[in-house]
Amino acid sequence: MQAAIYGLAGPQLSDEERGFFRDADPAGFILFKRNCESQQQLLTLTDALRDLSGRADVPILIDQEGGRVARMKAPEWPAFPAAEAFARLYETAPSSAIEAVRSNARALGLMLAEAGINVDCLPMLDVRQPGASDIVGDRALGADPMQVAALGRAVLTGLRSAGVVGVIKHMPGHGRALVDSHLELPVVTASEEELQVDLEPFERLNWAPMGMTAHVVYTAWDKARPGSLSPTVISQIIRERIGFDGWLMSDDLGMNALQGDFGERAAGAVAAGCDVALHCSGIMEEMVAIAAAVPAMSAVGEERLARAMATIAEAQDGPSFAECVDKRDQLLALA
């Protein structure tokens, strides 16, 4: 199994993609708006990915956060609120906010599972900071690390109850970035003491099954390399200080925060300590370069992946999609 997750170009697998994925045997796949046209089309696609991989539990990821980050769009699928809605409610009614975000996450999970998607890149545990880039903005669960952790825990619980694995991101924290890492490389000059605020939600939820790194330079830890490519950040901060032992993926290798060709980016992420390199564009030329550069996943990475996907079996009977949405909306109305 190759230490890579790949995107797809369109709503169906092409013959070229089938051949490439069969040979490369990637760890998983990630879907975007271009891959999601209708419920039946999406279910056909996810079934095809499972058949191709030969693994019933192959990770099929999506970024379905709510608000401005949603790959499955209305009117085919319902819209969900941005994280900021739950953060606002938490200010006046913390327990109601926790229940609302848990119900929202279960509804999200039920919707994804019905389409054959088993991993949601959520919750985002980046602590919102004043004056930072809006790339975090209303996607954040708040500006207080304990609040972010409390709401993030409820998101993980809600997703798991529906049979979907959550991903905590962006480790060790993207909230201080002054620029968008999709466009350029953020450099965070905060002190070790200041960065403890960013680490706290990840420390509290270090038991999460999956995590994603940040393409951010933290000068307190590594002046030369972004977190996704830094052995220091991954080993000493994410693995040791935070105590995260889940399956760790890089953020998207196609973001302009990174330099070098795609093979170098992917090999660098895995060499730095990521279990798997994430590539989202679905561009075949880039995927071929990555496949030539990244190794097979380590035995430890395979064990972490198996442990993460085993949590799907913890899906529980409970409120329906409509009941979860109704409960969420009643609670959000309190704000």
GUKOLDREN-405734 format. One record per residue (C-alpha): x, y, z; residue number from 1. Coordinates in nm, 3 decimals, decimal comma, always signed. Each point is the difference from the previous one (the first is absolute). Example, Ala and Ser with C-alpha at 12.3 -4.5 7.8 and 13.67 -1.06 7.14 Angstrom:
<recs>
       x       y       z   n
  +1,230  -0,450  +0,780   1
  +0,137  +0,344  -0,066   2
</recs>
This chain:
<recs>
       x       y       z   n
  +0,000  +0,000  +0,000   1
  +0,150  +0,331  -0,111   2
  +0,035  +0,284  +0,252   3
  -0,221  +0,232  -0,206   4
  -0,360  +0,120  -0,025   5
  -0,110  +0,116  -0,344   6
  -0,282  +0,207  -0,146   7
  -0,196  -0,077  -0,317   8
  -0,054  +0,217  -0,305   9
  -0,377  -0,035  -0,041  10
  -0,326  -0,167  +0,100  11
  +0,100  -0,341  -0,137  12
  +0,322  -0,197  -0,004  13
  +0,175  +0,020  -0,335  14
  +0,177  -0,301  -0,148  15
  +0,331  +0,176  +0,060  16
  -0,083  +0,056  +0,366  17
  -0,108  -0,360  +0,043  18
  +0,332  -0,124  -0,134  19
  +0,204  +0,246  +0,203  20
  -0,181  -0,064  +0,329  21
  +0,016  -0,376  -0,054  22
  +0,378  +0,017  -0,043  23
  +0,069  +0,263  +0,268  24
  -0,231  -0,149  +0,266  25
  -0,037  +0,329  +0,190  26
  -0,099  +0,005  +0,366  27
  -0,319  +0,191  -0,082  28
  -0,185  +0,255  -0,210  29
  -0,139  +0,351  +0,050  30
  -0,304  +0,152  -0,171  31
  -0,081  +0,358  -0,102  32
  -0,289  +0,189  -0,155  33
  +0,106  -0,116  -0,348  34
  -0,062  -0,358  +0,114  35
  -0,343  +0,057  +0,157  36
  -0,291  +0,049  -0,238  37
  -0,284  -0,208  +0,139  38
  -0,068  -0,253  +0,272  39
  -0,016  -0,298  -0,235  40
  +0,306  +0,111  -0,198  41
  +0,199  +0,048  +0,322  42
  -0,100  -0,336  +0,141  43
  +0,098  -0,165  -0,328  44
  +0,338  +0,174  +0,016  45
  +0,075  -0,097  +0,360  46
  -0,105  -0,358  -0,071  47
  +0,241  -0,001  -0,295  48
  +0,285  +0,123  +0,220  49
  -0,063  -0,275  +0,253  50
  -0,015  -0,263  -0,271  51
  +0,318  +0,128  -0,161  52
  +0,197  +0,007  +0,325  53
  -0,129  -0,337  +0,116  54
  -0,052  +0,147  +0,349  55
  -0,351  +0,044  +0,135  56
  +0,134  +0,258  +0,245  57
  +0,228  +0,194  -0,234  58
  +0,002  +0,361  +0,126  59
  -0,213  +0,223  -0,225  60
  +0,046  +0,354  +0,126  61
  -0,183  +0,326  -0,050  62
  +0,017  +0,353  +0,144  63
  -0,363  +0,045  +0,101  64
  +0,023  +0,256  +0,278  65
  -0,307  +0,216  -0,058  66
  -0,007  +0,366  -0,094  67
  +0,243  +0,091  -0,276  68
  +0,180  -0,336  +0,004  69
  -0,239  -0,259  -0,142  70
  +0,065  -0,228  -0,296  71
  -0,350  -0,151  -0,011  72
  -0,215  +0,298  -0,095  73
  -0,364  +0,103  +0,005  74
  -0,246  -0,065  -0,148  75
  +0,107  -0,365  -0,023  76
  +0,113  -0,001  +0,362  77
  -0,101  +0,230  +0,287  78
  +0,222  +0,284  +0,117  79
  +0,148  -0,006  +0,350  80
  +0,097  +0,297  +0,220  81
  +0,357  +0,117  +0,042  82
  +0,177  -0,077  +0,327  83
  -0,037  +0,362  +0,111  84
  -0,372  -0,060  +0,066  85
  +0,084  -0,250  +0,273  86
  +0,278  +0,221  +0,138  87
  -0,250  +0,285  +0,043  88
  -0,248  -0,222  +0,181  89
  +0,277  -0,128  +0,230  90
  +0,052  +0,354  +0,132  91
  -0,343  -0,002  +0,165  92
  -0,095  -0,368  +0,023  93
  +0,301  -0,235  -0,010  94
  -0,191  -0,324  +0,058  95
  -0,254  +0,091  -0,269  96
  +0,282  +0,081  -0,243  97
  +0,166  -0,336  +0,067  98
  -0,327  -0,185  -0,060  99
  -0,073  +0,206  -0,313 100
  +0,340  -0,067  -0,155 101
  -0,023  -0,370  +0,088 102
  -0,342  -0,024  -0,169 103
  +0,135  +0,191  -0,299 104
  +0,298  -0,235  -0,029 105
  -0,221  -0,307  +0,020 106
  -0,220  +0,142  -0,278 107
  +0,313  +0,068  -0,207 108
  +0,123  -0,352  +0,063 109
  -0,330  -0,159  -0,094 110
  -0,005  +0,196  -0,325 111
  +0,357  -0,099  -0,086 112
  -0,041  -0,365  +0,094 113
  -0,309  -0,024  -0,221 114
  +0,221  +0,109  -0,292 115
  +0,274  -0,249  +0,086 116
  +0,240  +0,255  +0,155 117
  +0,164  -0,113  +0,324 118
  +0,241  +0,281  +0,098 119
  -0,080  +0,369  +0,053 120
  +0,290  +0,246  +0,038 121
  -0,158  +0,149  +0,310 122
  +0,021  +0,134  +0,271 123
  +0,225  +0,299  -0,059 124
  +0,172  +0,067  +0,334 125
  +0,182  +0,316  -0,106 126
  -0,047  +0,265  +0,270 127
  -0,127  +0,324  -0,156 128
  +0,235  +0,293  +0,049 129
  -0,072  +0,370  -0,060 130
  +0,164  +0,143  -0,311 131
  +0,078  -0,339  -0,152 132
  -0,079  -0,108  -0,354 133
  -0,367  -0,066  -0,069 134
  +0,092  -0,348  -0,122 135
  -0,099  -0,108  +0,352 136
  -0,259  +0,268  +0,083 137
  -0,355  -0,133  +0,036 138
  +0,124  -0,356  -0,043 139
  +0,138  +0,011  +0,357 140
  -0,181  -0,136  +0,304 141
  +0,113  +0,300  +0,202 142
  +0,284  +0,205  +0,141 143
  +0,026  -0,184  +0,332 144
  +0,193  -0,328  -0,015 145
  -0,215  -0,178  +0,258 146
  -0,315  +0,097  -0,193 147
  +0,154  -0,120  -0,327 148
  +0,088  -0,333  +0,162 149
  -0,346  -0,045  +0,154 150
  -0,179  +0,066  -0,329 151
  +0,257  -0,201  -0,196 152
  -0,052  -0,300  +0,227 153
  -0,374  +0,017  -0,069 154
  +0,067  +0,011  -0,376 155
  +0,215  -0,314  +0,019 156
  -0,266  -0,174  +0,208 157
  -0,281  +0,098  -0,237 158
  +0,186  -0,114  -0,309 159
  +0,100  -0,330  +0,161 160
  -0,359  -0,072  +0,103 161
  -0,087  +0,007  -0,373 162
  +0,291  -0,223  -0,102 163
  +0,229  +0,276  -0,131 164
  +0,359  +0,065  +0,112 165
  +0,097  +0,355  +0,099 166
  +0,331  +0,175  -0,074 167
  +0,137  +0,263  +0,237 168
  +0,169  +0,281  -0,189 169
  +0,226  +0,190  -0,057 170
  +0,266  -0,128  +0,240 171
  +0,165  +0,165  +0,188 172
  -0,224  +0,303  -0,074 173
  -0,078  +0,232  -0,292 174
  -0,179  +0,271  +0,196 175
  +0,289  +0,250  +0,012 176
  +0,079  -0,008  -0,372 177
  -0,009  +0,348  -0,152 178
  -0,025  -0,131  -0,356 179
  -0,195  -0,280  -0,168 180
  +0,218  -0,310  -0,039 181
  -0,189  -0,082  -0,320 182
  +0,169  +0,308  -0,149 183
  +0,331  +0,044  +0,184 184
  +0,203  -0,131  +0,293 185
  -0,109  +0,137  +0,340 186
  +0,275  +0,066  +0,254 187
  -0,109  +0,009  +0,365 188
  +0,247  +0,173  +0,231 189
  -0,190  -0,058  +0,325 190
  +0,200  -0,117  +0,298 191
  -0,006  -0,351  +0,144 192
  -0,218  +0,128  +0,283 193
  -0,246  +0,170  -0,234 194
  -0,028  -0,312  -0,216 195
  -0,128  -0,199  +0,298 196
  -0,339  +0,158  -0,071 197
  +0,006  -0,153  -0,350 198
  +0,110  -0,340  +0,128 199
  -0,259  -0,037  +0,276 200
  -0,298  -0,120  -0,207 201
  +0,218  -0,259  -0,173 202
  +0,142  -0,116  +0,333 203
  -0,349  -0,042  +0,143 204
  -0,112  -0,200  -0,304 205
  +0,325  -0,185  -0,068 206
  -0,196  -0,328  -0,002 207
  -0,165  +0,095  -0,332 208
  +0,035  -0,271  -0,267 209
  +0,140  +0,227  -0,274 210
  +0,177  +0,334  -0,024 211
  +0,120  +0,243  -0,266 212
  +0,310  +0,219  +0,010 213
  +0,033  +0,371  -0,081 214
  +0,216  +0,152  -0,272 215
  +0,122  +0,266  +0,243 216
  +0,350  +0,092  +0,120 217
  +0,022  +0,034  +0,378 218
  +0,328  +0,178  +0,072 219
  -0,005  -0,109  +0,365 220
  +0,043  -0,360  -0,118 221
  +0,140  -0,002  -0,354 222
  +0,100  +0,321  -0,178 223
  +0,062  -0,168  -0,335 224
  -0,284  -0,244  -0,068 225
  -0,381  +0,006  +0,018 226
  -0,158  -0,239  +0,248 227
  -0,100  -0,252  -0,267 228
  +0,365  -0,039  -0,106 229
  +0,166  +0,040  +0,339 230
  +0,123  -0,308  +0,186 231
  +0,034  +0,222  +0,307 232
  -0,361  +0,117  -0,006 233
  -0,141  -0,345  -0,078 234
  +0,215  -0,199  +0,241 235
  +0,056  +0,237  +0,291 236
  -0,320  +0,205  -0,012 237
  -0,277  -0,209  -0,160 238
  +0,106  -0,347  +0,110 239
  +0,173  +0,072  +0,331 240
  -0,132  +0,327  +0,146 241
  -0,356  -0,025  -0,129 242
  +0,012  -0,377  +0,043 243
  -0,182  -0,077  -0,324 244
  +0,036  -0,362  -0,113 245
  -0,270  -0,006  -0,267 246
  +0,037  -0,019  -0,378 247
  +0,169  +0,323  -0,110 248
  -0,045  +0,146  -0,348 249
  +0,154  +0,310  -0,151 250
  -0,217  +0,286  -0,113 251
  -0,047  +0,017  -0,378 252
  +0,333  -0,017  -0,183 253
  -0,137  +0,230  -0,271 254
  -0,013  +0,306  +0,225 255
  +0,238  +0,281  -0,089 256
  +0,150  +0,003  +0,349 257
  +0,220  -0,286  -0,120 258
  +0,281  +0,013  -0,252 259
  +0,162  -0,258  -0,224 260
  -0,153  -0,253  -0,233 261
  -0,276  -0,227  +0,120 262
  +0,224  -0,300  +0,048 263
  +0,228  +0,205  +0,226 264
  -0,294  +0,136  +0,199 265
  -0,152  -0,345  +0,054 266
  +0,327  -0,172  +0,085 267
  +0,086  +0,287  +0,235 268
  -0,327  -0,030  +0,190 269
  +0,041  -0,375  +0,049 270
  +0,368  +0,033  +0,091 271
  -0,091  +0,264  +0,258 272
  -0,234  -0,242  +0,174 273
  -0,342  +0,026  -0,166 274
  -0,154  -0,344  -0,040 275
  -0,143  +0,105  -0,336 276
  +0,031  +0,285  -0,250 277
  -0,325  +0,165  -0,116 278
  -0,038  +0,109  -0,361 279
  -0,333  +0,146  -0,105 280
  +0,002  +0,136  -0,356 281
  -0,062  -0,325  -0,189 282
  +0,256  +0,110  -0,263 283
  +0,154  -0,318  -0,135 284
  +0,345  +0,143  -0,073 285
  +0,036  +0,111  +0,363 286
  -0,124  -0,332  +0,135 287
  +0,245  -0,194  -0,215 288
  +0,286  +0,209  +0,140 289
  -0,118  -0,066  +0,355 290
  -0,040  -0,373  -0,059 291
  +0,360  -0,017  -0,121 292
  +0,127  +0,179  +0,310 293
  -0,190  -0,125  +0,303 294
  +0,065  -0,336  +0,165 295
  -0,242  -0,260  +0,122 296
  -0,168  +0,095  +0,324 297
  +0,193  -0,106  +0,308 298
  -0,123  -0,284  +0,217 299
  -0,074  +0,253  +0,274 300
  -0,199  +0,212  -0,246 301
  -0,201  -0,304  -0,109 302
  -0,076  -0,083  +0,363 303
  -0,114  +0,357  +0,068 304
  -0,220  -0,006  -0,309 305
  -0,157  -0,333  +0,096 306
  -0,067  +0,130  +0,350 307
  -0,162  +0,317  -0,138 308
  -0,225  -0,181  -0,247 309
  -0,106  -0,251  +0,265 310
  -0,187  +0,283  +0,172 311
  -0,258  -0,015  -0,281 312
  -0,137  -0,310  +0,172 313
  -0,092  +0,223  +0,297 314
  -0,290  +0,154  -0,196 315
  -0,309  +0,013  +0,218 316
  -0,371  -0,006  -0,052 317
  -0,139  +0,337  +0,095 318
  -0,179  +0,307  -0,126 319
  -0,070  +0,018  -0,373 320
  +0,145  +0,265  -0,229 321
  -0,318  +0,209  +0,023 322
  -0,013  -0,031  +0,379 323
  +0,364  +0,108  +0,032 324
  -0,051  +0,303  -0,225 325
  -0,316  +0,101  +0,185 326
  +0,173  -0,025  +0,338 327
  +0,300  +0,197  -0,129 328
  -0,218  +0,278  -0,135 329
  -0,207  +0,026  +0,319 330
  +0,318  +0,034  +0,205 331
  +0,166  +0,249  -0,236 332
  -0,310  +0,215  +0,023 333
  +0,088  +0,060  +0,366 334
  +0,290  +0,217  -0,114 335
</recs>
